[in-house]
Amino acid sequence: MSLLLHSRTLLPGLVLTLVFTGAALISLVWVPYDITVLDIASRMKPPSWVHPFGTDQFGRDILSMIMEGARTSIAVALVAVGIGMVIGVPFGLAAAVRKGGLMDEVIMRGNDLVFAFPSLLIAVMITAVFGASALNAIIAIGIFNIPVFARLTRGAALSLWSRDYILAARVAGKGQARISLEHILPNVANLLIVQGTIQFSLGILAEAGLSYVGLGAQPPIASWGRMLADSQTMISLAPHLALFPGLAILLTVLGLNLLGDGLRDALDPKLRRARV
């Protein structure tokens, strides 16, 4: 509780994140209207008590689509970050153990190769072979996250291998793999958590971007990015079609960035003292 009171960004970031996470969870069991049902008679209605966010060009309730779109965005970003962590962190630990060796060179050059292809370009290549879908968006974003976590883990781990307690562990007969798991990984976990929140927000942006260009989730799955794409030709007639999905993306990414900044303050005593 003291961390929430002393941090200027942790509490608002947590609140915004919980709001959209809660909306995604609620959409699993309930939404105000079924988004697969078209109501042409109610198309492009402005916000009202019946439809708080209005309706789209097919008469679908925008609030319901925002809620289901939150589920899509959070699921895609969460799984993609998980892929990046599960694969990237072990690679980073292995590269730090073999600094300057063949394994280190192979992993780092592989990271450079992946960084040369943005997630959008990776998605284009994947969808060209397998077709556009939310699963392929997850794979594309996840692949791009791997070198991010690998580089972060390697850099943090290299600074720890020269510490006295690591030397003591080696003298005690512990192997490199055991030291990496028992001593290195727990000490870089704080950095990974903060980076995870940042990549989570970037994952939501990437999912929205991929869906906007037609490479992400496909109908009838709701997506904030596709909602923006569908609204661009009618924005002068019904601005609310773009306003609410745009705000959803903005506030979710803002909340995650504030949360990541607050977690960094909370997990780093030096930063916390400096700001207080």
Sine and cosine of phi, psi and omega as CSV:
sin_phi,cos_phi,sin_psi,cos_psi,sin_omega,cos_omega
0.00,0.00,-0.61,0.79,0.01,-1.00
-0.89,0.45,-0.57,0.82,0.02,-1.00
-0.91,0.41,-0.62,0.78,0.02,-1.00
-0.91,0.41,-0.58,0.81,-0.03,-1.00
-0.97,0.26,-0.59,0.81,-0.08,-1.00
-1.00,0.09,-0.43,0.90,-0.02,-1.00
-1.00,0.06,0.73,-0.69,0.00,-1.00
-0.99,0.13,-0.27,0.96,-0.09,-1.00
-0.90,-0.43,-0.39,0.92,-0.10,-1.00
-0.90,0.43,-0.73,0.68,-0.06,-1.00
-0.91,0.41,-0.78,0.62,0.03,-1.00
-0.89,0.45,-0.59,0.81,0.05,-1.00
-0.90,0.43,-0.66,0.75,0.02,-1.00
-0.91,0.42,-0.65,0.76,-0.01,-1.00
-0.90,0.44,-0.75,0.67,0.00,-1.00
-0.88,0.47,-0.67,0.75,0.00,-1.00
-0.90,0.43,-0.67,0.74,-0.01,-1.00
-0.92,0.38,-0.56,0.83,0.01,-1.00
-0.88,0.47,-0.75,0.66,-0.05,-1.00
-0.97,0.23,-0.53,0.85,0.10,-0.99
-0.91,0.41,-0.66,0.75,0.05,-1.00
-0.89,0.46,-0.66,0.75,0.03,-1.00
-0.89,0.46,-0.64,0.77,0.02,-1.00
-0.91,0.41,-0.66,0.75,-0.01,-1.00
-0.93,0.36,-0.65,0.76,0.02,-1.00
-0.89,0.45,-0.59,0.81,-0.04,-1.00
-0.91,0.41,-0.28,0.96,0.06,-1.00
-0.92,0.40,-0.48,0.88,-0.07,-1.00
-0.88,-0.48,-0.35,0.94,-0.07,-1.00
-0.36,-0.93,0.68,-0.74,0.22,-0.98
-0.68,-0.74,0.45,-0.90,-0.05,-1.00
-0.84,0.54,-0.62,0.78,-0.02,-1.00
-0.65,-0.76,0.46,-0.89,0.06,-1.00
-0.97,0.23,0.88,-0.48,-0.09,-1.00
-0.98,0.22,-0.14,0.99,0.05,-1.00
-1.00,0.04,-0.12,0.99,0.00,-1.00
-0.99,-0.11,0.83,-0.55,0.01,-1.00
-1.00,-0.04,0.65,-0.76,0.02,-1.00
-0.73,-0.69,0.99,0.13,-0.11,-0.99
-0.87,0.49,-0.50,0.86,0.00,-1.00
-0.90,0.43,-0.37,0.93,-0.03,-1.00
-0.95,-0.32,0.37,0.93,-0.09,-1.00
-0.93,0.37,0.64,-0.77,0.08,-1.00
0.82,0.57,0.62,0.79,0.09,-1.00
-0.96,0.28,0.64,-0.77,0.05,-1.00
-0.95,0.31,0.22,-0.98,0.03,-1.00
-0.82,0.58,0.67,-0.74,-0.01,-1.00
-0.46,-0.89,-0.01,-1.00,0.04,-1.00
-0.91,0.41,-0.55,0.83,-0.01,-1.00
-0.96,0.28,-0.68,0.73,0.04,-1.00
-0.80,-0.60,1.00,-0.03,-0.11,-0.99
-0.82,0.57,-0.53,0.85,0.02,-1.00
-0.96,-0.28,0.12,0.99,-0.02,-1.00
0.99,0.10,-0.16,-0.99,0.02,-1.00
-0.80,-0.60,0.31,-0.95,-0.03,-1.00
-1.00,-0.09,-0.22,-0.98,-0.08,-1.00
-0.93,0.37,-0.21,0.98,0.05,-1.00
-0.95,-0.32,0.12,0.99,0.01,-1.00
0.99,0.15,0.20,0.98,0.00,-1.00
-0.99,0.14,0.56,-0.83,-0.02,-1.00
-0.95,0.30,0.84,-0.54,-0.08,-1.00
-0.94,0.34,-0.58,0.82,0.04,-1.00
-0.86,0.51,-0.69,0.72,0.02,-1.00
-0.89,0.45,-0.62,0.78,0.01,-1.00
-0.94,0.34,-0.57,0.82,0.06,-1.00
-0.89,0.45,-0.68,0.73,-0.01,-1.00
-0.90,0.44,-0.71,0.71,0.01,-1.00
-0.96,0.29,-0.52,0.86,0.08,-1.00
-0.91,0.41,-0.55,0.83,0.07,-1.00
-0.88,0.47,-0.65,0.76,0.03,-1.00
-0.89,0.46,-0.67,0.74,0.00,-1.00
-0.91,0.42,-0.76,0.65,-0.05,-1.00
-0.89,0.45,-0.71,0.71,-0.03,-1.00
-0.92,0.39,-0.65,0.76,0.00,-1.00
-0.90,0.43,-0.71,0.70,-0.01,-1.00
-0.89,0.45,-0.75,0.66,-0.04,-1.00
-0.91,0.41,-0.65,0.76,-0.04,-1.00
-0.91,0.43,-0.72,0.69,0.00,-1.00
-0.92,0.40,-0.63,0.77,0.00,-1.00
-0.90,0.44,-0.66,0.75,0.06,-1.00
-0.91,0.41,-0.62,0.78,0.06,-1.00
-0.87,0.49,-0.66,0.75,0.05,-1.00
-0.88,0.48,-0.71,0.71,0.01,-1.00
-0.87,0.49,-0.66,0.75,0.00,-1.00
-0.94,0.33,-0.74,0.67,-0.09,-1.00
-0.88,0.47,-0.58,0.81,-0.02,-1.00
-1.00,-0.08,-0.67,0.74,-0.10,-0.99
-0.94,0.33,-0.64,0.77,-0.04,-1.00
-0.90,0.45,-0.75,0.67,0.07,-1.00
-0.86,0.50,-0.62,0.79,0.06,-1.00
-0.88,0.47,-0.69,0.73,0.01,-1.00
-0.90,0.43,-0.66,0.75,0.04,-1.00
-0.90,0.43,-0.67,0.74,0.00,-1.00
-0.91,0.41,-0.63,0.78,0.01,-1.00
-0.91,0.41,-0.60,0.80,0.01,-1.00
-0.93,0.38,-0.59,0.81,0.02,-1.00
-0.90,0.43,-0.65,0.76,-0.06,-1.00
-0.97,-0.25,0.69,0.72,-0.05,-1.00
-0.82,0.57,0.79,-0.61,0.02,-1.00
0.99,0.15,-0.13,0.99,-0.02,-1.00
-1.00,0.03,-0.07,-1.00,-0.03,-1.00
-0.90,0.45,-0.69,0.72,-0.02,-1.00
-0.88,0.47,-0.68,0.73,0.02,-1.00
-0.87,0.49,-0.70,0.71,-0.02,-1.00
-0.91,0.42,-0.69,0.72,-0.01,-1.00
-0.89,0.46,-0.71,0.70,-0.02,-1.00
-0.91,0.42,-0.71,0.71,-0.04,-1.00
-0.93,0.36,-0.64,0.77,0.03,-1.00
-0.93,0.35,-0.55,0.83,0.11,-0.99
-0.89,0.45,-0.63,0.77,0.07,-1.00
-0.88,0.48,-0.70,0.72,0.02,-1.00
-0.87,0.50,-0.62,0.79,0.01,-1.00
-0.91,0.42,-0.69,0.73,0.01,-1.00
-0.92,0.40,-0.64,0.77,0.01,-1.00
-0.89,0.45,-0.39,0.92,0.00,-1.00
-0.95,0.32,-0.27,0.96,-0.01,-1.00
-0.89,-0.46,0.95,-0.32,0.06,-1.00
-0.87,0.50,0.32,-0.95,-0.03,-1.00
-0.86,0.51,-0.55,0.84,0.01,-1.00
-0.91,0.42,-0.68,0.74,0.01,-1.00
-0.93,0.37,-0.63,0.78,0.08,-1.00
-0.88,0.48,-0.66,0.75,0.02,-1.00
-0.90,0.44,-0.63,0.78,0.02,-1.00
-0.88,0.47,-0.69,0.72,0.00,-1.00
-0.91,0.41,-0.66,0.75,-0.02,-1.00
-0.93,0.38,-0.71,0.70,-0.03,-1.00
-0.94,0.34,-0.44,0.90,0.06,-1.00
-0.90,0.44,-0.47,0.88,-0.02,-1.00
-1.00,-0.08,-0.72,0.70,-0.15,-0.99
-0.95,-0.31,-0.19,0.98,-0.02,-1.00
0.99,-0.10,0.37,-0.93,-0.03,-1.00
-0.97,0.23,0.73,-0.68,0.05,-1.00
-0.21,-0.98,0.24,-0.97,0.05,-1.00
-0.90,0.44,-0.59,0.81,0.01,-1.00
-0.88,0.48,-0.68,0.73,0.00,-1.00
-0.93,0.36,-0.53,0.85,0.10,-1.00
-0.90,0.43,-0.65,0.76,0.04,-1.00
-0.87,0.49,-0.71,0.71,-0.02,-1.00
-0.89,0.46,-0.70,0.71,-0.03,-1.00
-0.89,0.45,-0.73,0.68,-0.01,-1.00
-0.93,0.37,-0.62,0.78,0.01,-1.00
-0.89,0.46,-0.68,0.73,0.03,-1.00
-0.87,0.50,-0.66,0.75,0.00,-1.00
-0.93,0.37,-0.45,0.89,0.00,-1.00
-0.97,0.22,-0.38,0.92,-0.07,-1.00
-0.85,0.53,-0.80,0.60,-0.01,-1.00
-0.91,0.41,-0.44,0.90,0.04,-1.00
-0.88,0.48,-0.77,0.64,-0.02,-1.00
-0.96,0.28,-0.53,0.85,0.03,-1.00
-0.91,0.43,-0.72,0.70,0.00,-1.00
-0.91,0.41,-0.69,0.72,0.00,-1.00
-0.88,0.47,-0.71,0.70,-0.01,-1.00
-0.90,0.44,-0.70,0.71,0.00,-1.00
-0.88,0.48,-0.74,0.67,-0.02,-1.00
-0.88,0.48,-0.68,0.73,0.00,-1.00
-0.94,0.35,-0.63,0.77,-0.04,-1.00
-0.93,0.37,-0.59,0.81,-0.01,-1.00
-0.88,0.48,-0.58,0.81,0.00,-1.00
-0.96,0.28,-0.25,0.97,-0.04,-1.00
-0.99,-0.11,-0.42,0.91,-0.09,-1.00
-0.91,0.42,-0.31,0.95,0.02,-1.00
-1.00,-0.09,0.04,1.00,-0.03,-1.00
-0.96,0.30,0.42,-0.91,-0.06,-1.00
-0.90,0.44,-0.62,0.79,-0.04,-1.00
-0.94,0.34,-0.45,0.89,0.09,-1.00
-0.95,0.31,-0.65,0.76,0.06,-1.00
-0.88,0.47,-0.65,0.76,0.03,-1.00
-0.90,0.44,-0.62,0.79,0.03,-1.00
-0.91,0.42,-0.61,0.79,0.02,-1.00
-0.93,0.36,-0.63,0.77,0.04,-1.00
-0.90,0.43,-0.55,0.84,0.01,-1.00
-0.96,0.29,-0.07,1.00,0.07,-1.00
0.99,-0.11,0.17,0.99,0.01,-1.00
-0.97,0.23,0.64,-0.77,0.03,-1.00
-0.98,0.20,0.18,-0.98,-0.05,-1.00
-0.90,0.43,-0.63,0.77,0.00,-1.00
-0.91,0.42,-0.67,0.75,0.00,-1.00
-0.92,0.38,-0.63,0.78,0.03,-1.00
-0.90,0.43,-0.65,0.76,0.01,-1.00
-0.87,0.49,-0.65,0.76,-0.04,-1.00
-0.98,0.20,-0.63,0.78,-0.12,-0.99
-1.00,0.01,-0.45,0.89,-0.11,-0.99
-0.85,-0.52,-0.68,0.73,-0.05,-1.00
-0.97,0.26,-0.80,0.61,-0.07,-1.00
-0.85,0.53,-0.72,0.69,0.03,-1.00
-0.87,0.49,-0.49,0.87,-0.05,-1.00
-1.00,0.09,-0.22,0.98,0.10,-1.00
-0.96,-0.28,0.00,1.00,-0.05,-1.00
-0.87,0.49,-0.61,0.80,0.00,-1.00
-0.87,0.50,-0.71,0.71,0.03,-1.00
-0.89,0.45,-0.63,0.78,-0.02,-1.00
-0.92,0.39,-0.61,0.79,0.02,-1.00
-0.90,0.44,-0.72,0.69,0.01,-1.00
-0.90,0.44,-0.71,0.70,0.02,-1.00
-0.90,0.44,-0.55,0.84,0.03,-1.00
-0.88,0.47,-0.65,0.76,0.03,-1.00
-0.91,0.41,-0.61,0.79,0.02,-1.00
-0.91,0.40,-0.71,0.70,0.01,-1.00
-0.92,0.39,-0.49,0.87,0.06,-1.00
-0.89,0.47,-0.73,0.69,0.02,-1.00
-0.91,0.42,-0.65,0.76,0.05,-1.00
-0.91,0.41,-0.54,0.84,0.05,-1.00
-0.90,0.43,-0.63,0.78,0.04,-1.00
-0.91,0.41,-0.66,0.75,0.07,-1.00
-0.89,0.45,-0.67,0.74,-0.01,-1.00
-0.90,0.43,-0.67,0.75,0.02,-1.00
-0.89,0.46,-0.67,0.74,0.02,-1.00
-0.90,0.43,-0.66,0.75,0.01,-1.00
-0.90,0.43,-0.68,0.74,0.02,-1.00
-0.91,0.42,-0.66,0.75,0.03,-1.00
-0.93,0.38,-0.55,0.83,-0.01,-1.00
-0.88,0.48,-0.62,0.79,-0.01,-1.00
-1.00,-0.08,0.14,0.99,0.10,-0.99
1.00,0.05,0.26,0.97,-0.04,-1.00
-0.96,-0.27,-0.01,1.00,-0.04,-1.00
-0.98,-0.21,-0.64,-0.77,-0.01,-1.00
-0.87,0.50,0.67,-0.75,-0.05,-1.00
-0.96,-0.27,0.45,-0.89,0.04,-1.00
-0.83,0.56,0.57,-0.82,0.15,0.99
-1.00,0.01,0.19,0.98,0.03,-1.00
-0.93,0.36,0.77,-0.64,-0.02,-1.00
-0.97,0.25,0.60,-0.80,0.03,-1.00
-0.52,-0.86,0.73,-0.69,0.01,-1.00
-0.88,0.48,-0.66,0.75,-0.01,-1.00
-0.89,0.46,-0.68,0.74,0.01,-1.00
-0.94,0.34,-0.53,0.85,0.08,-1.00
-0.87,0.49,-0.65,0.76,0.05,-1.00
-0.91,0.41,-0.66,0.75,0.00,-1.00
-0.89,0.45,-0.66,0.75,-0.02,-1.00
-0.94,0.35,-0.43,0.90,-0.10,-1.00
-1.00,0.01,-0.22,0.98,-0.18,-0.98
-0.90,0.43,-0.49,0.87,0.01,-1.00
-0.99,0.12,-0.17,0.99,-0.05,-1.00
-0.84,-0.55,0.30,0.95,-0.11,-0.99
-0.92,0.40,-0.49,0.87,0.02,-1.00
-0.97,0.26,-0.47,0.88,0.00,-1.00
-1.00,0.09,-0.61,0.79,-0.05,-1.00
-0.61,-0.79,0.99,0.13,-0.05,-1.00
-0.86,0.50,-0.42,0.91,-0.04,-1.00
-0.92,0.39,-0.32,0.95,0.02,-1.00
-0.89,0.45,-0.57,0.82,0.02,-1.00
-0.99,-0.14,-0.44,0.90,-0.09,-1.00
-0.89,0.47,-0.77,0.64,-0.13,-0.99
-0.96,0.29,-0.70,0.71,0.10,-1.00
-0.90,0.43,-0.56,0.83,0.06,-1.00
-0.90,0.43,-0.68,0.73,0.05,-1.00
-0.90,0.43,-0.60,0.80,0.01,-1.00
-0.88,0.48,-0.71,0.70,0.03,-1.00
-0.90,0.43,-0.72,0.69,-0.03,-1.00
-0.86,0.51,-0.77,0.64,-0.08,-1.00
-0.94,0.34,-0.58,0.81,0.02,-1.00
-0.92,0.40,-0.73,0.69,0.02,-1.00
-0.91,0.41,-0.65,0.76,0.05,-1.00
-0.87,0.49,-0.71,0.70,0.00,-1.00
-0.87,0.49,-0.68,0.74,0.00,-1.00
-0.93,0.38,-0.61,0.79,0.04,-1.00
-0.92,0.39,-0.66,0.75,0.07,-1.00
-0.90,0.44,-0.63,0.77,0.03,-1.00
-0.90,0.44,-0.69,0.72,0.03,-1.00
-0.89,0.45,-0.65,0.76,0.04,-1.00
-0.91,0.42,-0.65,0.76,0.03,-1.00
-0.92,0.40,-0.64,0.77,0.05,-1.00
-0.90,0.43,-0.60,0.80,0.05,-1.00
-0.89,0.46,-0.68,0.73,0.06,-1.00
-0.89,0.45,-0.67,0.74,-0.07,-1.00
-0.93,0.36,-0.58,0.82,-0.08,-1.00
-1.00,-0.01,-0.19,0.98,0.05,-1.00
-0.89,-0.45,0.98,-0.20,-0.06,-1.00
-0.85,0.53,-0.56,0.83,-0.02,-1.00
-0.90,0.44,-0.72,0.69,0.04,-1.00
-0.90,0.43,-0.63,0.78,-0.02,-1.00
-0.90,0.43,-0.67,0.74,0.02,-1.00
-0.92,0.40,-0.61,0.79,-0.04,-1.00
-0.90,0.43,-0.60,0.80,-0.05,-1.00
-0.99,0.13,-0.49,0.87,0.03,-1.00
-0.98,0.20,0.00,0.00,0.00,0.00
